[in-house]
Amino acid sequence: MKPRYSRGMTLLTYPGGARRRARRFDWLFVPMFITTLWACGGAESQVDPASDGRSDPDSDPQLVFWSNLESLCGQAFEGRVTESVPPDPSFEDVRIVMHVRSCDFAEIRIPFHVGEDRSRTWVVTPTAVGLRLKHDHRHEDGTEDEVTQYGGDSRGQGDANVQDFFADSFTAELVPEAATNVWSLEVRPGDQFAYALRREGSDRRFRVEFDLTRPVDAPPPPWGS
């Protein structure tokens, strides 16, 4: 079976209150735990907790970003492609909907429907040092596509509204031409959500924007759910 380049967009184009705060501290525990392990290794390995940006969940850009994304959980929004270089006909004249379908402190899953195609899900997870974006691609029978689970990790803390994800080694091996891909997720509460791709060293670009002021009915579950 050949990879679905025309349908698998983001390979070549891929491209609250107390409850929320509790989840943010669950995530905060991960780097704190690692810091503790380093400290146990000796004075020379100790990390000053005051220098750890995640010590304050209200000022850490990635924790704020995660909280903003989590605040959309259960909602769906219609979008439109605002940039596609080169043009991708699979996104023309079809309804585009993203659905923040499930959230917990370890994972946020966002199915991305293009017309009747329910093969794509964006998966955001925290790591010990940042955030990770992966693309879960499924066939209609629920089996994985040959080209799936590609994506990458953030570098640095990024911005509270925008996080960039740089292609990892798994992606480079799976799809060599995507080795320089950088995906972006943008969340501007009460305004806009966007997903974008740029391929460094080339003119490859893709961007789709969703209007957060106009929620729509949730779509059917993605394939494989």
Phi and psi restraints in degrees (value plus and minus 20) as a CYANA .aco file:
   2 LYS   PHI    -106.4   -66.4
   2 LYS   PSI     130.1   170.1
   3 PRO   PHI     -78.6   -38.6
   3 PRO   PSI     123.8   163.8
   4 ARG   PHI    -107.5   -67.5
   4 ARG   PSI      52.2    92.2
   5 TYR   PHI     -81.8   -41.8
   5 TYR   PSI     -57.0   -17.0
   6 SER   PHI     -92.5   -52.5
   6 SER   PSI     -51.2   -11.2
   7 ARG   PHI    -117.6   -77.6
   7 ARG   PSI     -47.0    -7.0
   8 GLY   PHI    -105.1   -65.1
   8 GLY   PSI      52.1    92.1
   9 MET   PHI     -65.0   -25.0
   9 MET   PSI     -71.4   -31.4
  10 THR   PHI    -109.8   -69.8
  10 THR   PSI      -8.6    31.4
  11 LEU   PHI     -94.1   -54.1
  11 LEU   PSI     -76.0   -36.0
  12 LEU   PHI    -115.9   -75.9
  12 LEU   PSI     -42.1    -2.1
  13 THR   PHI    -140.8  -100.8
  13 THR   PSI     -33.3     6.7
  14 TYR   PHI     -79.4   -39.4
  14 TYR   PSI    -105.7   -65.7
  17 GLY   PHI      42.2    82.2
  17 GLY   PSI    -138.3   -98.3
  18 ALA   PHI     -82.0   -42.0
  18 ALA   PSI     -60.5   -20.5
  19 ARG   PHI     -81.5   -41.5
  19 ARG   PSI     -61.1   -21.1
  20 ARG   PHI     -87.0   -47.0
  20 ARG   PSI     -61.2   -21.2
  21 ARG   PHI     -82.7   -42.7
  21 ARG   PSI     -57.4   -17.4
  22 ALA   PHI     -82.5   -42.5
  22 ALA   PSI     -61.2   -21.2
  23 ARG   PHI     -85.6   -45.6
  23 ARG   PSI     -58.8   -18.8
  24 ARG   PHI     -83.7   -43.7
  24 ARG   PSI     -56.7   -16.7
  25 PHE   PHI     -94.8   -54.8
  25 PHE   PSI     -47.2    -7.2
  26 ASP   PHI     -80.5   -40.5
  26 ASP   PSI     -63.1   -23.1
  27 TRP   PHI     -88.2   -48.2
  27 TRP   PSI     -60.7   -20.7
  28 LEU   PHI     -77.2   -37.2
  28 LEU   PSI     -50.2   -10.2
  29 PHE   PHI     -81.3   -41.3
  29 PHE   PSI     -51.2   -11.2
  30 VAL   PHI     -80.6   -40.6
  30 VAL   PSI     -78.9   -38.9
  31 PRO   PHI     -85.4   -45.4
  31 PRO   PSI     -50.3   -10.3
  32 MET   PHI     -85.0   -45.0
  32 MET   PSI     -58.5   -18.5
  33 PHE   PHI     -84.1   -44.1
  33 PHE   PSI     -62.4   -22.4
  34 ILE   PHI     -84.3   -44.3
  34 ILE   PSI     -61.0   -21.0
  35 THR   PHI     -79.8   -39.8
  35 THR   PSI     -60.1   -20.1
  36 THR   PHI     -82.8   -42.8
  36 THR   PSI     -61.3   -21.3
  37 LEU   PHI     -82.2   -42.2
  37 LEU   PSI     -61.8   -21.8
  38 TRP   PHI     -82.3   -42.3
  38 TRP   PSI     -61.4   -21.4
  39 ALA   PHI     -82.7   -42.7
  39 ALA   PSI     -54.8   -14.8
  40 CYS   PHI     -88.3   -48.3
  40 CYS   PSI     -35.6     4.4
  41 GLY   PHI    -100.4   -60.4
  41 GLY   PSI     -28.7    11.3
  42 GLY   PHI     114.1   154.1
  42 GLY   PSI     141.8   181.8
  43 ALA   PHI     -80.8   -40.8
  43 ALA   PSI     -55.3   -15.3
  44 GLU   PHI     -88.7   -48.7
  44 GLU   PSI     -36.5     3.5
  45 SER   PHI    -121.6   -81.6
  45 SER   PSI     -20.7    19.3
  46 GLN   PHI     -90.0   -50.0
  46 GLN   PSI     126.9   166.9
  47 VAL   PHI    -133.9   -93.9
  47 VAL   PSI     111.9   151.9
  48 ASP   PHI     -91.1   -51.1
  48 ASP   PSI      93.8   133.8
  49 PRO   PHI     -77.0   -37.0
  49 PRO   PSI     -48.6    -8.6
  50 ALA   PHI     -86.2   -46.2
  50 ALA   PSI     -41.7    -1.7
  51 SER   PHI    -109.5   -69.5
  51 SER   PSI     -24.3    15.7
  52 ASP   PHI    -103.3   -63.3
  52 ASP   PSI      94.3   134.3
  53 GLY   PHI     -77.9   -37.9
  53 GLY   PSI     -46.5    -6.5
  54 ARG   PHI    -100.9   -60.9
  54 ARG   PSI     -15.9    24.1
  55 SER   PHI     -88.4   -48.4
  55 SER   PSI     -40.4    -0.4
  56 ASP   PHI    -143.3  -103.3
  56 ASP   PSI      80.7   120.7
  57 PRO   PHI     -85.5   -45.5
  57 PRO   PSI     -38.0     2.0
  58 ASP   PHI    -104.9   -64.9
  58 ASP   PSI     -32.5     7.5
  59 SER   PHI    -135.7   -95.7
  59 SER   PSI     -31.6     8.4
  60 ASP   PHI     -93.1   -53.1
  60 ASP   PSI     100.7   140.7
  61 PRO   PHI     -77.7   -37.7
  61 PRO   PSI     -59.0   -19.0
  62 GLN   PHI     -93.3   -53.3
  62 GLN   PSI     -53.8   -13.8
  63 LEU   PHI     -88.8   -48.8
  63 LEU   PSI     -58.2   -18.2
  64 VAL   PHI     -86.1   -46.1
  64 VAL   PSI     -62.7   -22.7
  65 PHE   PHI     -78.2   -38.2
  65 PHE   PSI     -67.9   -27.9
  66 TRP   PHI     -79.3   -39.3
  66 TRP   PSI     -64.0   -24.0
  67 SER   PHI     -83.0   -43.0
  67 SER   PSI     -61.2   -21.2
  68 ASN   PHI     -83.8   -43.8
  68 ASN   PSI     -60.7   -20.7
  69 LEU   PHI     -87.6   -47.6
  69 LEU   PSI     -63.2   -23.2
  70 GLU   PHI     -82.3   -42.3
  70 GLU   PSI     -50.6   -10.6
  71 SER   PHI     -85.1   -45.1
  71 SER   PSI     -36.3     3.7
  72 LEU   PHI    -110.2   -70.2
  72 LEU   PSI     -20.6    19.4
  73 CYS   PHI     -77.4   -37.4
  73 CYS   PSI     114.7   154.7
  74 GLY   PHI      70.2   110.2
  74 GLY   PSI     -31.1     8.9
  75 GLN   PHI    -120.7   -80.7
  75 GLN   PSI     135.2   175.2
  76 ALA   PHI    -148.3  -108.3
  76 ALA   PSI     131.1   171.1
  77 PHE   PHI    -164.4  -124.4
  77 PHE   PSI     123.2   163.2
  78 GLU   PHI    -108.6   -68.6
  78 GLU   PSI     126.9   166.9
  79 GLY   PHI    -155.5  -115.5
  79 GLY   PSI    -198.0  -158.0
  80 ARG   PHI    -168.3  -128.3
  80 ARG   PSI     127.1   167.1
  81 VAL   PHI     -97.7   -57.7
  81 VAL   PSI     105.4   145.4
  82 THR   PHI    -126.6   -86.6
  82 THR   PSI     -32.9     7.1
  83 GLU   PHI    -174.8  -134.8
  83 GLU   PSI     113.9   153.9
  84 SER   PHI    -174.4  -134.4
  84 SER   PSI      85.6   125.6
  85 VAL   PHI    -147.7  -107.7
  85 VAL   PSI      94.5   134.5
  86 PRO   PHI     -91.4   -51.4
  86 PRO   PSI     147.8   187.8
  87 PRO   PHI     -80.2   -40.2
  87 PRO   PSI     122.1   162.1
  88 ASP   PHI    -136.0   -96.0
  88 ASP   PSI      87.4   127.4
  89 PRO   PHI     -84.3   -44.3
  89 PRO   PSI     -39.0     1.0
  90 SER   PHI     -88.8   -48.8
  90 SER   PSI     -31.5     8.5
  91 PHE   PHI    -125.4   -85.4
  91 PHE   PSI     -13.6    26.4
  92 GLU   PHI    -111.3   -71.3
  92 GLU   PSI     117.6   157.6
  93 ASP   PHI      38.5    78.5
  93 ASP   PSI      15.0    55.0
  94 VAL   PHI    -152.7  -112.7
  94 VAL   PSI     135.2   175.2
  95 ARG   PHI    -101.9   -61.9
  95 ARG   PSI     113.6   153.6
  96 ILE   PHI    -136.2   -96.2
  96 ILE   PSI     103.8   143.8
  97 VAL   PHI    -155.0  -115.0
  97 VAL   PSI     115.6   155.6
  98 MET   PHI    -134.2   -94.2
  98 MET   PSI     124.8   164.8
  99 HIS   PHI    -153.6  -113.6
  99 HIS   PSI      95.2   135.2
 100 VAL   PHI     -99.0   -59.0
 100 VAL   PSI      68.3   108.3
 101 ARG   PHI    -103.5   -63.5
 101 ARG   PSI     -57.2   -17.2
 102 SER   PHI    -166.4  -126.4
 102 SER   PSI     123.0   163.0
 103 CYS   PHI    -162.4  -122.4
 103 CYS   PSI     116.2   156.2
 104 ASP   PHI    -169.5  -129.5
 104 ASP   PSI    -198.7  -158.7
 105 PHE   PHI     -87.3   -47.3
 105 PHE   PSI     -34.1     5.9
 106 ALA   PHI    -126.0   -86.0
 106 ALA   PSI     -32.3     7.7
 107 GLU   PHI    -186.7  -146.7
 107 GLU   PSI     119.6   159.6
 108 ILE   PHI    -143.5  -103.5
 108 ILE   PSI     105.9   145.9
 109 ARG   PHI    -132.4   -92.4
 109 ARG   PSI     110.6   150.6
 110 ILE   PHI    -149.0  -109.0
 110 ILE   PSI      72.3   112.3
 111 PRO   PHI     -81.1   -41.1
 111 PRO   PSI     123.3   163.3
 112 PHE   PHI    -145.8  -105.8
 112 PHE   PSI      85.9   125.9
 113 HIS   PHI    -118.2   -78.2
 113 HIS   PSI     111.5   151.5
 114 VAL   PHI    -140.8  -100.8
 114 VAL   PSI      81.8   121.8
 115 GLY   PHI      41.8    81.8
 115 GLY   PSI    -148.9  -108.9
 116 GLU   PHI    -108.1   -68.1
 116 GLU   PSI     -21.9    18.1
 117 ASP   PHI    -102.0   -62.0
 117 ASP   PSI      93.5   133.5
 118 ARG   PHI    -134.5   -94.5
 118 ARG   PSI      16.8    56.8
 119 SER   PHI    -106.1   -66.1
 119 SER   PSI     -34.5     5.5
 120 ARG   PHI    -128.9   -88.9
 120 ARG   PSI     117.7   157.7
 121 THR   PHI    -160.7  -120.7
 121 THR   PSI     108.3   148.3
 122 TRP   PHI    -106.6   -66.6
 122 TRP   PSI     114.0   154.0
 123 VAL   PHI    -143.8  -103.8
 123 VAL   PSI      98.2   138.2
 124 VAL   PHI    -130.7   -90.7
 124 VAL   PSI     109.0   149.0
 125 THR   PHI    -154.7  -114.7
 125 THR   PSI     130.9   170.9
 126 PRO   PHI    -103.3   -63.3
 126 PRO   PSI     128.9   168.9
 127 THR   PHI    -140.1  -100.1
 127 THR   PSI     159.5   199.5
 128 ALA   PHI     -86.3   -46.3
 128 ALA   PSI     -39.6     0.4
 129 VAL   PHI    -144.8  -104.8
 129 VAL   PSI     -17.4    22.6
 130 GLY   PHI     151.0   191.0
 130 GLY   PSI    -158.7  -118.7
 131 LEU   PHI    -147.2  -107.2
 131 LEU   PSI     135.5   175.5
 132 ARG   PHI    -150.6  -110.6
 132 ARG   PSI     119.7   159.7
 133 LEU   PHI    -138.5   -98.5
 133 LEU   PSI     107.7   147.7
 134 LYS   PHI    -146.8  -106.8
 134 LYS   PSI     137.5   177.5
 135 HIS   PHI    -135.1   -95.1
 135 HIS   PSI      95.0   135.0
 136 ASP   PHI    -118.2   -78.2
 136 ASP   PSI      93.6   133.6
 137 HIS   PHI    -134.2   -94.2
 137 HIS   PSI     109.8   149.8
 138 ARG   PHI    -148.6  -108.6
 138 ARG   PSI     132.6   172.6
 139 HIS   PHI    -104.6   -64.6
 139 HIS   PSI     150.0   190.0
 140 GLU   PHI     -81.3   -41.3
 140 GLU   PSI     -47.5    -7.5
 141 ASP   PHI    -103.6   -63.6
 141 ASP   PSI     -17.6    22.4
 142 GLY   PHI      74.3   114.3
 142 GLY   PSI     -30.7     9.3
 143 THR   PHI     -94.1   -54.1
 143 THR   PSI     134.0   174.0
 144 GLU   PHI     -92.1   -52.1
 144 GLU   PSI     123.3   163.3
 145 ASP   PHI     -88.9   -48.9
 145 ASP   PSI     138.3   178.3
 146 GLU   PHI     -84.7   -44.7
 146 GLU   PSI     -49.4    -9.4
 147 VAL   PHI    -129.4   -89.4
 147 VAL   PSI      79.4   119.4
 148 THR   PHI    -174.8  -134.8
 148 THR   PSI     147.2   187.2
 149 GLN   PHI      41.2    81.2
 149 GLN   PSI       6.0    46.0
 150 TYR   PHI    -112.7   -72.7
 150 TYR   PSI     142.3   182.3
 151 GLY   PHI     133.1   173.1
 151 GLY   PSI    -165.7  -125.7
 152 GLY   PHI    -198.0  -158.0
 152 GLY   PSI    -193.2  -153.2
 153 ASP   PHI    -133.6   -93.6
 153 ASP   PSI     136.9   176.9
 154 SER   PHI     -93.1   -53.1
 154 SER   PSI     141.8   181.8
 155 ARG   PHI    -147.5  -107.5
 155 ARG   PSI     107.7   147.7
 156 GLY   PHI      50.0    90.0
 156 GLY   PSI    -186.0  -146.0
 157 GLN   PHI    -112.8   -72.8
 157 GLN   PSI     -33.2     6.8
 158 GLY   PHI      44.9    84.9
 158 GLY   PSI    -165.4  -125.4
 159 ASP   PHI    -147.8  -107.8
 159 ASP   PSI     130.5   170.5
 160 ALA   PHI     -82.5   -42.5
 160 ALA   PSI     -43.3    -3.3
 161 ASN   PHI    -123.8   -83.8
 161 ASN   PSI     -44.7    -4.7
 162 VAL   PHI    -154.8  -114.8
 162 VAL   PSI     112.0   152.0
 163 GLN   PHI    -145.2  -105.2
 163 GLN   PSI     114.0   154.0
 164 ASP   PHI    -123.2   -83.2
 164 ASP   PSI     123.9   163.9
 165 PHE   PHI    -147.5  -107.5
 165 PHE   PSI     100.0   140.0
 166 PHE   PHI    -116.6   -76.6
 166 PHE   PSI     113.4   153.4
 167 ALA   PHI     -70.1   -30.1
 167 ALA   PSI     113.7   153.7
 168 ASP   PHI    -112.9   -72.9
 168 ASP   PSI     158.6   198.6
 169 SER   PHI     -86.0   -46.0
 169 SER   PSI     -53.1   -13.1
 170 PHE   PHI     -81.0   -41.0
 170 PHE   PSI     -63.2   -23.2
 171 THR   PHI     -84.3   -44.3
 171 THR   PSI     -63.6   -23.6
 172 ALA   PHI     -82.0   -42.0
 172 ALA   PSI     -54.8   -14.8
 173 GLU   PHI     -96.6   -56.6
 173 GLU   PSI     -59.5   -19.5
 174 LEU   PHI     -89.7   -49.7
 174 LEU   PSI     -63.8   -23.8
 175 VAL   PHI    -156.6  -116.6
 175 VAL   PSI      67.0   107.0
 176 PRO   PHI     -71.9   -31.9
 176 PRO   PSI     -58.4   -18.4
 177 GLU   PHI     -87.9   -47.9
 177 GLU   PSI     -34.2     5.8
 178 ALA   PHI    -115.8   -75.8
 178 ALA   PSI     -10.0    30.0
 179 ALA   PHI     -81.9   -41.9
 179 ALA   PSI     -45.6    -5.6
 180 THR   PHI    -125.2   -85.2
 180 THR   PSI      -4.4    35.6
 181 ASN   PHI     -85.9   -45.9
 181 ASN   PSI     122.5   162.5
 182 VAL   PHI    -151.1  -111.1
 182 VAL   PSI      95.5   135.5
 183 TRP   PHI    -115.9   -75.9
 183 TRP   PSI     130.1   170.1
 184 SER   PHI    -151.2  -111.2
 184 SER   PSI     120.7   160.7
 185 LEU   PHI    -137.6   -97.6
 185 LEU   PSI     113.8   153.8
 186 GLU   PHI    -144.8  -104.8
 186 GLU   PSI     108.0   148.0
 187 VAL   PHI    -149.0  -109.0
 187 VAL   PSI      94.6   134.6
 188 ARG   PHI    -139.9   -99.9
 188 ARG   PSI      75.4   115.4
 189 PRO   PHI     -71.0   -31.0
 189 PRO   PSI     115.1   155.1
 190 GLY   PHI      55.2    95.2
 190 GLY   PSI     -14.7    25.3
 191 ASP   PHI    -154.7  -114.7
 191 ASP   PSI     -91.2   -51.2
 192 GLN   PHI    -171.3  -131.3
 192 GLN   PSI     124.7   164.7
 193 PHE   PHI    -137.4   -97.4
 193 PHE   PSI     118.7   158.7
 194 ALA   PHI    -159.6  -119.6
 194 ALA   PSI     128.6   168.6
 195 TYR   PHI    -144.1  -104.1
 195 TYR   PSI     113.2   153.2
 196 ALA   PHI    -163.5  -123.5
 196 ALA   PSI     138.5   178.5
 197 LEU   PHI    -155.2  -115.2
 197 LEU   PSI     118.6   158.6
 198 ARG   PHI    -151.7  -111.7
 198 ARG   PSI     124.4   164.4
 199 ARG   PHI    -131.2   -91.2
 199 ARG   PSI      86.2   126.2
 200 GLU   PHI     -82.6   -42.6
 200 GLU   PSI     118.6   158.6
 201 GLY   PHI      67.6   107.6
 201 GLY   PSI     -17.6    22.4
 202 SER   PHI    -164.6  -124.6
 202 SER   PSI     156.4   196.4
 203 ASP   PHI    -115.2   -75.2
 203 ASP   PSI      -8.9    31.1
 204 ARG   PHI     -83.6   -43.6
 204 ARG   PSI     104.1   144.1
 205 ARG   PHI    -165.6  -125.6
 205 ARG   PSI     126.2   166.2
 206 PHE   PHI    -171.4  -131.4
 206 PHE   PSI     120.7   160.7
 207 ARG   PHI    -173.5  -133.5
 207 ARG   PSI     113.6   153.6
 208 VAL   PHI    -149.4  -109.4
 208 VAL   PSI     114.6   154.6
 209 GLU   PHI    -138.6   -98.6
 209 GLU   PSI     124.2   164.2
 210 PHE   PHI    -144.8  -104.8
 210 PHE   PSI     115.7   155.7
 211 ASP   PHI    -105.2   -65.2
 211 ASP   PSI      88.6   128.6
 212 LEU   PHI     -97.6   -57.6
 212 LEU   PSI     -26.8    13.2
 213 THR   PHI    -104.9   -64.9
 213 THR   PSI     -27.2    12.8
 214 ARG   PHI    -154.3  -114.3
 214 ARG   PSI      57.5    97.5
 215 PRO   PHI     -80.2   -40.2
 215 PRO   PSI     130.7   170.7
 216 VAL   PHI    -142.9  -102.9
 216 VAL   PSI     150.0   190.0
 217 ASP   PHI     -81.8   -41.8
 217 ASP   PSI     122.7   162.7
 218 ALA   PHI     -83.2   -43.2
 218 ALA   PSI     116.8   156.8
 219 PRO   PHI     -97.0   -57.0
 219 PRO   PSI     153.9   193.9
 220 PRO   PHI     -81.2   -41.2
 220 PRO   PSI     141.7   181.7
 221 PRO   PHI     -81.3   -41.3
 221 PRO   PSI     132.3   172.3
 222 PRO   PHI     -87.8   -47.8
 222 PRO   PSI     137.9   177.9
 223 TRP   PHI     -79.3   -39.3
 223 TRP   PSI     117.2   157.2
 224 GLY   PHI      72.9   112.9
 224 GLY   PSI     -20.8    19.2
